[in-house]
């Protein structure tokens, strides 16, 4: 039972990580993540797949832990790249929401007449 659970978790992590890396590589305008980070994640995915090919649960857990760490590093790199992009374009992005007020805004208060009558 434990072996099946560990294998399922590892397979899911491998699948999700591969999908995420693929999306980064195919991103419009290129990946925001440094190539060496993507390569490290690819290596961890390969190690996890190799461990899944065997029957050593300890090796699978170890590979899964390493892949999880590399995946977190990938997420951190994406977060930092996104923050840097937002900081560079901050004033333009902030003004767009404030000046987009073509709608009519109505200030209203909801009154429950039934509740007041009691």
Secondary structure as UniProt FT lines:
FT   HELIX           2..25
FT   TURN            28..29
FT   HELIX           35..53
FT   HELIX           57..88
FT   HELIX           90..99
FT   HELIX           113..117
//
